[in-house]
């Protein structure tokens, strides 16, 4: 299946604003951290949409992968009660870490 854009309507309107050099550099840095264009960053911020840094998304993906491996380990070692309890505790810790990243509460 070919890639389908999320937005069906193409952006055609332009908006110009003035800012200091420092403000502009800060926006550029923020856009780079989120792996977004400057336009997309400003659009999301002005419309109140969430912005996740690319590193946050990588961390969440890795934590989810580790959680999946823990679940697999738990299934393979289900006959050992102590191991299952450790796996459950680890999965809960991973879930809490993901929640902290999503809520930016580090």
VEXPAMI-904854 format. One record per residue: residue number from 1; x negated, y negated, z of N, C-alpha, C in turn. Coordinates in steps of 0.02 Angstrom, whole numbers, plus 50000, padded with zeros to 5 digits. Example, Ala and Ser with C-alpha at 12.3 -4.5 7.8 and 13.67 -1.06 7.14 Angstrom:
VEXPAMI-904854
<pt num="1" n_c1="49340" n_c2="50284" n_c3="50390" ca_c1="49385" ca_c2="50225" ca_c3="50390" c_c1="49340" c_c2="50165" c_c3="50390"/>
<pt num="2" n_c1="49358" n_c2="50112" n_c3="50354" ca_c1="49316" ca_c2="50053" ca_c3="50357" c_c1="49355" c_c2="49998" c_c3="50394"/>
This chain:
VEXPAMI-904854
<pt num="1" n_c1="49958" n_c2="50059" n_c3="50000" ca_c1="50000" ca_c2="50000" ca_c3="50000" c_c1="49955" c_c2="49938" c_c3="50000"/>
<pt num="2" n_c1="49966" n_c2="49891" n_c3="49954" ca_c1="49925" ca_c2="49831" ca_c3="49952" c_c1="49938" c_c2="49786" c_c3="50011"/>
<pt num="3" n_c1="49889" n_c2="49744" n_c3="50026" ca_c1="49894" ca_c2="49697" ca_c3="50082" c_c1="49950" c_c2="49648" c_c3="50070"/>
<pt num="4" n_c1="49991" n_c2="49638" n_c3="50121" ca_c1="50045" ca_c2="49589" ca_c3="50117" c_c1="50033" c_c2="49534" c_c3="50167"/>
<pt num="5" n_c1="50033" n_c2="49472" n_c3="50145" ca_c1="50023" ca_c2="49417" ca_c3="50193" c_c1="50081" c_c2="49412" c_c3="50241"/>
<pt num="6" n_c1="50065" n_c2="49392" n_c3="50304" ca_c1="50118" ca_c2="49385" ca_c3="50355" c_c1="50165" c_c2="49328" c_c3="50339"/>
<pt num="7" n_c1="50138" n_c2="49275" n_c3="50313" ca_c1="50178" ca_c2="49216" ca_c3="50298" c_c1="50196" c_c2="49217" c_c3="50224"/>
<pt num="8" n_c1="50260" n_c2="49213" n_c3="50209" ca_c1="50280" ca_c2="49216" ca_c3="50139" c_c1="50277" c_c2="49147" c_c3="50106"/>
<pt num="9" n_c1="50281" n_c2="49094" n_c3="50145" ca_c1="50279" ca_c2="49027" ca_c3="50118" c_c1="50208" c_c2="48999" c_c3="50124"/>
<pt num="10" n_c1="50183" n_c2="48975" n_c3="50069" ca_c1="50115" ca_c2="48947" ca_c3="50068" c_c1="50115" c_c2="48876" c_c3="50097"/>
<pt num="11" n_c1="50064" n_c2="48861" n_c3="50136" ca_c1="50058" ca_c2="48794" ca_c3="50165" c_c1="50040" c_c2="48744" c_c3="50110"/>
<pt num="12" n_c1="50081" n_c2="48692" n_c3="50103" ca_c1="50070" ca_c2="48642" ca_c3="50051" c_c1="50062" c_c2="48572" c_c3="50078"/>
<pt num="13" n_c1="50083" n_c2="48560" n_c3="50139" ca_c1="50080" ca_c2="48493" ca_c3="50168" c_c1="50012" c_c2="48482" c_c3="50201"/>
<pt num="14" n_c1="49989" n_c2="48420" n_c3="50198" ca_c1="49925" ca_c2="48402" ca_c3="50228" c_c1="49937" c_c2="48353" c_c3="50285"/>
<pt num="15" n_c1="49893" n_c2="48355" n_c3="50333" ca_c1="49897" ca_c2="48310" ca_c3="50390" c_c1="49826" c_c2="48286" c_c3="50405"/>
<pt num="16" n_c1="49818" n_c2="48222" n_c3="50412" ca_c1="49752" ca_c2="48195" ca_c3="50425" c_c1="49751" c_c2="48163" c_c3="50494"/>
<pt num="17" n_c1="49696" n_c2="48171" n_c3="50530" ca_c1="49690" ca_c2="48140" ca_c3="50596" c_c1="49618" c_c2="48118" c_c3="50608"/>
<pt num="18" n_c1="49611" n_c2="48070" n_c3="50651" ca_c1="49545" ca_c2="48044" ca_c3="50668" c_c1="49524" c_c2="48072" c_c3="50736"/>
<pt num="19" n_c1="49459" n_c2="48085" n_c3="50742" ca_c1="49430" ca_c2="48109" ca_c3="50804" c_c1="49357" c_c2="48092" c_c3="50807"/>
<pt num="20" n_c1="49329" n_c2="48098" n_c3="50866" ca_c1="49257" ca_c2="48083" ca_c3="50874" c_c1="49216" c_c2="48142" c_c3="50846"/>
<pt num="21" n_c1="49153" n_c2="48129" n_c3="50837" ca_c1="49108" ca_c2="48183" ca_c3="50814" c_c1="49107" c_c2="48240" c_c3="50864"/>
<pt num="22" n_c1="49108" n_c2="48223" n_c3="50929" ca_c1="49107" ca_c2="48275" ca_c3="50981" c_c1="49170" c_c2="48317" c_c3="50979"/>
<pt num="23" n_c1="49227" n_c2="48286" n_c3="50969" ca_c1="49290" ca_c2="48322" ca_c3="50965" c_c1="49290" c_c2="48369" c_c3="50905"/>
<pt num="24" n_c1="49265" n_c2="48344" n_c3="50849" ca_c1="49263" ca_c2="48384" ca_c3="50788" c_c1="49217" c_c2="48444" c_c3="50798"/>
<pt num="25" n_c1="49159" n_c2="48434" n_c3="50828" ca_c1="49112" ca_c2="48489" ca_c3="50840" c_c1="49144" c_c2="48541" c_c3="50887"/>
<pt num="26" n_c1="49180" n_c2="48517" n_c3="50938" ca_c1="49213" ca_c2="48563" ca_c3="50984" c_c1="49265" c_c2="48605" c_c3="50948"/>
<pt num="27" n_c1="49304" n_c2="48574" n_c3="50904" ca_c1="49353" ca_c2="48612" ca_c3="50865" c_c1="49320" c_c2="48663" c_c3="50820"/>
<pt num="28" n_c1="49265" n_c2="48643" n_c3="50788" ca_c1="49229" ca_c2="48690" ca_c3="50745" c_c1="49203" c_c2="48750" c_c3="50785"/>
<pt num="29" n_c1="49176" n_c2="48736" n_c3="50845" ca_c1="49151" ca_c2="48790" ca_c3="50887" c_c1="49208" c_c2="48836" c_c3="50909"/>
<pt num="30" n_c1="49264" n_c2="48807" n_c3="50928" ca_c1="49322" ca_c2="48847" ca_c3="50949" c_c1="49347" c_c2="48890" c_c3="50891"/>
<pt num="31" n_c1="49349" n_c2="48862" n_c3="50831" ca_c1="49372" ca_c2="48900" ca_c3="50773" c_c1="49324" c_c2="48958" c_c3="50758"/>
<pt num="32" n_c1="49260" n_c2="48946" n_c3="50765" ca_c1="49211" ca_c2="48998" ca_c3="50753" c_c1="49218" c_c2="49055" c_c3="50804"/>
<pt num="33" n_c1="49228" n_c2="49037" n_c3="50867" ca_c1="49237" ca_c2="49088" ca_c3="50920" c_c1="49298" c_c2="49131" c_c3="50907"/>
<pt num="34" n_c1="49351" n_c2="49101" n_c3="50880" ca_c1="49412" ca_c2="49138" ca_c3="50866" c_c1="49413" c_c2="49170" c_c3="50797"/>
<pt num="35" n_c1="49359" n_c2="49160" n_c3="50759" ca_c1="49355" ca_c2="49185" ca_c3="50689" c_c1="49413" c_c2="49159" c_c3="50647"/>
<pt num="36" n_c1="49427" n_c2="49095" n_c3="50655" ca_c1="49480" ca_c2="49062" ca_c3="50617" c_c1="49451" c_c2="49003" c_c3="50579"/>
<pt num="37" n_c1="49488" n_c2="48982" n_c3="50528" ca_c1="49469" ca_c2="48919" ca_c3="50495" c_c1="49490" c_c2="48862" c_c3="50542"/>
<pt num="38" n_c1="49461" n_c2="48804" n_c3="50530" ca_c1="49479" ca_c2="48746" ca_c3="50571" c_c1="49553" c_c2="48731" c_c3="50563"/>
<pt num="39" n_c1="49578" n_c2="48735" n_c3="50502" ca_c1="49649" ca_c2="48722" ca_c3="50490" c_c1="49694" c_c2="48770" c_c3="50528"/>
<pt num="40" n_c1="49677" n_c2="48834" n_c3="50528" ca_c1="49718" ca_c2="48884" ca_c3="50562" c_c1="49715" c_c2="48874" c_c3="50638"/>
<pt num="41" n_c1="49657" n_c2="48856" n_c3="50664" ca_c1="49651" ca_c2="48843" ca_c3="50736" c_c1="49696" c_c2="48784" c_c3="50757"/>
<pt num="42" n_c1="49692" n_c2="48729" n_c3="50720" ca_c1="49732" ca_c2="48670" ca_c3="50736" c_c1="49807" c_c2="48686" c_c3="50728"/>
<pt num="43" n_c1="49824" n_c2="48723" n_c3="50676" ca_c1="49894" ca_c2="48742" ca_c3="50665" c_c1="49921" c_c2="48783" c_c3="50724"/>
<pt num="44" n_c1="49882" n_c2="48833" n_c3="50745" ca_c1="49905" ca_c2="48875" ca_c3="50800" c_c1="49911" c_c2="48836" c_c3="50865"/>
<pt num="45" n_c1="49862" n_c2="48794" n_c3="50879" ca_c1="49864" ca_c2="48754" ca_c3="50940" c_c1="49923" c_c2="48706" c_c3="50940"/>
<pt num="46" n_c1="49934" n_c2="48673" n_c3="50884" ca_c1="49987" ca_c2="48623" ca_c3="50883" c_c1="50056" c_c2="48654" c_c3="50885"/>
<pt num="47" n_c1="50063" n_c2="48716" n_c3="50862" ca_c1="50128" ca_c2="48750" ca_c3="50863" c_c1="50136" c_c2="48795" c_c3="50924"/>
<pt num="48" n_c1="50088" n_c2="48793" n_c3="50971" ca_c1="50093" ca_c2="48831" ca_c3="51033" c_c1="50083" c_c2="48905" c_c3="51025"/>
<pt num="49" n_c1="50049" n_c2="48926" n_c3="50973" ca_c1="50036" ca_c2="48998" ca_c3="50963" c_c1="49973" c_c2="49018" c_c3="51000"/>
<pt num="50" n_c1="49968" n_c2="49082" n_c3="51017" ca_c1="49910" ca_c2="49107" ca_c3="51053" c_c1="49850" c_c2="49112" c_c3="51007"/>
<pt num="51" n_c1="49792" n_c2="49099" n_c3="51037" ca_c1="49729" ca_c2="49106" ca_c3="51001" c_c1="49685" c_c2="49152" c_c3="51042"/>
<pt num="52" n_c1="49663" n_c2="49206" n_c3="51012" ca_c1="49619" ca_c2="49254" ca_c3="51045" c_c1="49550" c_c2="49249" c_c3="51013"/>
<pt num="53" n_c1="49499" n_c2="49243" n_c3="51054" ca_c1="49431" ca_c2="49244" ca_c3="51027" c_c1="49418" c_c2="49312" c_c3="50997"/>
<pt num="54" n_c1="49377" n_c2="49313" n_c3="50945" ca_c1="49361" ca_c2="49376" ca_c3="50912" c_c1="49329" c_c2="49424" c_c3="50961"/>
<pt num="55" n_c1="49288" n_c2="49398" n_c3="51007" ca_c1="49256" ca_c2="49441" ca_c3="51056" c_c1="49308" c_c2="49473" c_c3="51103"/>
<pt num="56" n_c1="49361" n_c2="49437" n_c3="51119" ca_c1="49414" ca_c2="49465" ca_c3="51160" c_c1="49447" c_c2="49523" c_c3="51124"/>
<pt num="57" n_c1="49461" n_c2="49515" n_c3="51061" ca_c1="49494" ca_c2="49568" ca_c3="51023" c_c1="49448" c_c2="49629" c_c3="51017"/>
<pt num="58" n_c1="49384" n_c2="49618" n_c3="51009" ca_c1="49336" ca_c2="49674" ca_c3="51006" c_c1="49334" c_c2="49710" c_c3="51073"/>
<pt num="59" n_c1="49334" n_c2="49672" n_c3="51128" ca_c1="49333" ca_c2="49702" ca_c3="51195" c_c1="49397" c_c2="49742" c_c3="51208"/>
<pt num="60" n_c1="49453" n_c2="49714" n_c3="51189" ca_c1="49517" ca_c2="49750" ca_c3="51198" c_c1="49517" c_c2="49815" c_c3="51159"/>
<pt num="61" n_c1="49494" n_c2="49812" n_c3="51096" ca_c1="49493" ca_c2="49872" ca_c3="51054" c_c1="49447" c_c2="49925" c_c3="51086"/>
<pt num="62" n_c1="49390" n_c2="49905" n_c3="51112" ca_c1="49344" ca_c2="49952" ca_c3="51142" c_c1="49373" c_c2="49981" c_c3="51207"/>
<pt num="63" n_c1="49405" n_c2="49940" n_c3="51248" ca_c1="49435" ca_c2="49965" ca_c3="51309" c_c1="49492" c_c2="50014" c_c3="51294"/>
<pt num="64" n_c1="49530" n_c2="50000" n_c3="51242" ca_c1="49583" ca_c2="50047" ca_c3="51222" c_c1="49553" c_c2="50113" c_c3="51197"/>
<pt num="65" n_c1="49498" n_c2="50109" n_c3="51161" ca_c1="49464" ca_c2="50170" ca_c3="51137" c_c1="49440" c_c2="50211" c_c3="51197"/>
<pt num="66" n_c1="49411" n_c2="50178" n_c3="51246" ca_c1="49387" ca_c2="50213" ca_c3="51305" c_c1="49446" c_c2="50244" c_c3="51344"/>
<pt num="67" n_c1="49501" n_c2="50208" n_c3="51347" ca_c1="49561" ca_c2="50236" ca_c3="51379" c_c1="49585" c_c2="50299" c_c3="51344"/>
<pt num="68" n_c1="49583" n_c2="50298" n_c3="51278" ca_c1="49603" ca_c2="50358" ca_c3="51240" c_c1="49557" c_c2="50416" c_c3="51253"/>
<pt num="69" n_c1="49492" n_c2="50403" n_c3="51259" ca_c1="49445" ca_c2="50456" ca_c3="51275" c_c1="49457" c_c2="50483" c_c3="51346"/>
<pt num="70" n_c1="49475" n_c2="50439" n_c3="51392" ca_c1="49491" ca_c2="50461" ca_c3="51460" c_c1="49552" c_c2="50506" c_c3="51460"/>
<pt num="71" n_c1="49602" n_c2="50489" n_c3="51421" ca_c1="49662" ca_c2="50530" ca_c3="51416" c_c1="49645" c_c2="50599" c_c3="51389"/>
<pt num="72" n_c1="49602" n_c2="50601" n_c3="51338" ca_c1="49581" ca_c2="50664" ca_c3="51309" c_c1="49544" c_c2="50706" c_c3="51361"/>
<pt num="73" n_c1="49499" n_c2="50674" n_c3="51398" ca_c1="49462" ca_c2="50709" ca_c3="51450" c_c1="49510" c_c2="50737" c_c3="51502"/>
<pt num="74" n_c1="49560" n_c2="50698" n_c3="51520" ca_c1="49608" ca_c2="50718" ca_c3="51570" c_c1="49647" c_c2="50780" c_c3="51546"/>
<pt num="75" n_c1="49666" n_c2="50781" n_c3="51481" ca_c1="49702" ca_c2="50838" ca_c3="51455" c_c1="49659" c_c2="50901" c_c3="51455"/>
<pt num="76" n_c1="49595" n_c2="50892" n_c3="51437" ca_c1="49550" ca_c2="50950" ca_c3="51434" c_c1="49533" c_c2="50977" c_c3="51503"/>
<pt num="77" n_c1="49534" n_c2="50934" n_c3="51553" ca_c1="49516" ca_c2="50955" ca_c3="51621" c_c1="49576" c_c2="50956" c_c3="51667"/>
<pt num="78" n_c1="49635" n_c2="50969" n_c3="51641" ca_c1="49697" ca_c2="50964" ca_c3="51680" c_c1="49698" c_c2="51013" c_c3="51739"/>
<pt num="79" n_c1="49661" n_c2="51068" n_c3="51735" ca_c1="49663" ca_c2="51117" ca_c3="51789" c_c1="49622" c_c2="51095" c_c3="51850"/>
<pt num="80" n_c1="49584" n_c2="51042" n_c3="51845" ca_c1="49543" ca_c2="51017" ca_c3="51901" c_c1="49575" c_c2="50953" c_c3="51928"/>
<pt num="81" n_c1="49607" n_c2="50957" n_c3="51985" ca_c1="49643" ca_c2="50901" ca_c3="52013" c_c1="49600" c_c2="50839" c_c3="52024"/>
<pt num="82" n_c1="49540" n_c2="50848" n_c3="52049" ca_c1="49496" ca_c2="50791" ca_c3="52064" c_c1="49478" c_c2="50752" c_c3="52001"/>
<pt num="83" n_c1="49466" n_c2="50786" n_c3="51947" ca_c1="49447" ca_c2="50753" ca_c3="51884" c_c1="49507" c_c2="50714" c_c3="51857"/>
<pt num="84" n_c1="49566" n_c2="50743" n_c3="51861" ca_c1="49626" ca_c2="50709" ca_c3="51836" c_c1="49637" c_c2="50644" c_c3="51875"/>
<pt num="85" n_c1="49629" n_c2="50646" n_c3="51941" ca_c1="49637" ca_c2="50586" ca_c3="51981" c_c1="49587" c_c2="50532" c_c3="51962"/>
<pt num="86" n_c1="49525" n_c2="50552" n_c3="51949" ca_c1="49473" ca_c2="50504" ca_c3="51928" c_c1="49491" c_c2="50474" c_c3="51860"/>
<pt num="87" n_c1="49515" n_c2="50516" n_c3="51815" ca_c1="49534" ca_c2="50491" ca_c3="51748" c_c1="49591" c_c2="50442" c_c3="51753"/>
<pt num="88" n_c1="49640" n_c2="50456" n_c3="51794" ca_c1="49697" ca_c2="50411" ca_c3="51802" c_c1="49674" c_c2="50344" c_c3="51831"/>
<pt num="89" n_c1="49629" n_c2="50347" n_c3="51880" ca_c1="49603" ca_c2="50285" ca_c3="51909" c_c1="49563" c_c2="50245" c_c3="51857"/>
<pt num="90" n_c1="49525" n_c2="50279" n_c3="51816" ca_c1="49486" ca_c2="50244" ca_c3="51764" c_c1="49532" c_c2="50213" c_c3="51712"/>
<pt num="91" n_c1="49584" n_c2="50249" n_c3="51692" ca_c1="49632" ca_c2="50222" ca_c3="51643" c_c1="49667" c_c2="50160" c_c3="51671"/>
<pt num="92" n_c1="49685" n_c2="50162" n_c3="51735" ca_c1="49716" ca_c2="50103" ca_c3="51766" c_c1="49668" c_c2="50044" c_c3="51768"/>
<pt num="93" n_c1="49604" n_c2="50057" n_c3="51781" ca_c1="49554" ca_c2="50004" ca_c3="51781" c_c1="49545" c_c2="49974" c_c3="51711"/>
<pt num="94" n_c1="49545" n_c2="50016" n_c3="51660" ca_c1="49539" ca_c2="49992" ca_c3="51592" c_c1="49600" c_c2="49949" c_c3="51573"/>
<pt num="95" n_c1="49659" n_c2="49971" n_c3="51593" ca_c1="49720" ca_c2="49933" ca_c3="51579" c_c1="49718" c_c2="49865" c_c3="51613"/>
<pt num="96" n_c1="49694" n_c2="49863" n_c3="51675" ca_c1="49688" ca_c2="49800" ca_c3="51711" c_c1="49638" c_c2="49753" c_c3="51677"/>
<pt num="97" n_c1="49583" n_c2="49781" n_c3="51651" ca_c1="49533" ca_c2="49741" ca_c3="51616" c_c1="49563" c_c2="49711" c_c3="51553"/>
<pt num="98" n_c1="49602" n_c2="49750" n_c3="51516" ca_c1="49634" ca_c2="49725" ca_c3="51456" c_c1="49683" c_c2="49669" c_c3="51474"/>
<pt num="99" n_c1="49721" n_c2="49678" n_c3="51526" ca_c1="49769" ca_c2="49627" ca_c3="51548" c_c1="49733" c_c2="49562" c_c3="51567"/>
<pt num="100" n_c1="49676" n_c2="49568" n_c3="51601" ca_c1="49638" ca_c2="49507" ca_c3="51620" c_c1="49613" c_c2="49470" c_c3="51558"/>
<pt num="101" n_c1="49590" n_c2="49508" n_c3="51508" ca_c1="49566" ca_c2="49475" ca_c3="51447" c_c1="49623" c_c2="49440" c_c3="51412"/>
<pt num="102" n_c1="49680" n_c2="49473" n_c3="51407" ca_c1="49737" ca_c2="49444" ca_c3="51373" c_c1="49760" c_c2="49380" c_c3="51408"/>
<pt num="103" n_c1="49759" n_c2="49381" n_c3="51474" ca_c1="49781" ca_c2="49324" ca_c3="51513" c_c1="49725" c_c2="49273" c_c3="51526"/>
<pt num="104" n_c1="49666" n_c2="49287" n_c3="51499" ca_c1="49606" ca_c2="49243" ca_c3="51508" c_c1="49591" c_c2="49232" c_c3="51581"/>
<pt num="105" n_c1="49597" n_c2="49283" n_c3="51622" ca_c1="49584" ca_c2="49279" ca_c3="51693" c_c1="49523" c_c2="49321" c_c3="51709"/>
<pt num="106" n_c1="49465" n_c2="49295" n_c3="51691" ca_c1="49404" ca_c2="49335" ca_c3="51698" c_c1="49369" c_c2="49322" c_c3="51762"/>
